[in-house]
């Protein structure tokens, strides 16, 4: 979710953009490509975890806890 604050006529208007599934997949592919340039790759489990968070099926705290657990087991 992206939050932008834009001034219009000296009033602040809050816009929250909802991304489509296609936009989410493109963002994930871009992140994977950036990691690959650095020689790092996501496992299927890591990708699944990220997709759960991106699609809103997991709270941020739960995501961070599971990501830390994955990192410990590497």
N, C-alpha and C positions, 0 to 999 in steps of 0.2 A: 504494500500500500504506500503510495506516495502522497505526501501532504505539502501543498504549496500555499504560501500566503502571498496574496497579491493586493497591492494598494489600488483602489479604484475610488477616485473622488475623495481621497483622504479617509476612506473607510477601509478596514481590513476585511477581506472576504476569504474564507477558508475553503479550499477545494481539495477534495479527496478523490484521487483517480483510482478506479478499479481496473486492474489489468486483465486482459483476456487470457485464456489458456494458451493461445498461440504466443502472445507476448511473454508469458512466463517461461515457456519452453525456449524461446529465442534467448532470453536472459540467461537461462541455465546453460545453453550451448555456448554463449559468449564467455561465461565464467569458466566453463570447462576448457575452452580454447586458450584463455589467458593462463590457466593453470598448466596446460600442456606446454606452453611456451617456456615455462619455468621448470619443466620436467616433472610436474606433479600431476597425478591422475586421481579421479574420484572412483571409488568402488561402487558397485551396484547398491550396496547398503547405504552408503553416504548419499547417493543420488536420491534414493527413496526417502531418506530422512529429510533432505532439502525440499523435495516435492510435497511431502506432508505439511511442512511449514509454509511453503509458498501458497498452497491451496487452502490454508486456514484450518486444517484439521488437527493442528497441534499448536499449543501456546508457546510463546517464546521461551519461557522458563524451562518447559519440558524439552524443547528443541536443544537448548544449551546444555542441559544435563545429559541428554543422550549423545550429543556431539562430544562432550568432554569424556564420556565413557568410551566412545569409539576411539578417541585420541589416546586414551590410556592403554588401550588394548593393541596398539600398533606395534 
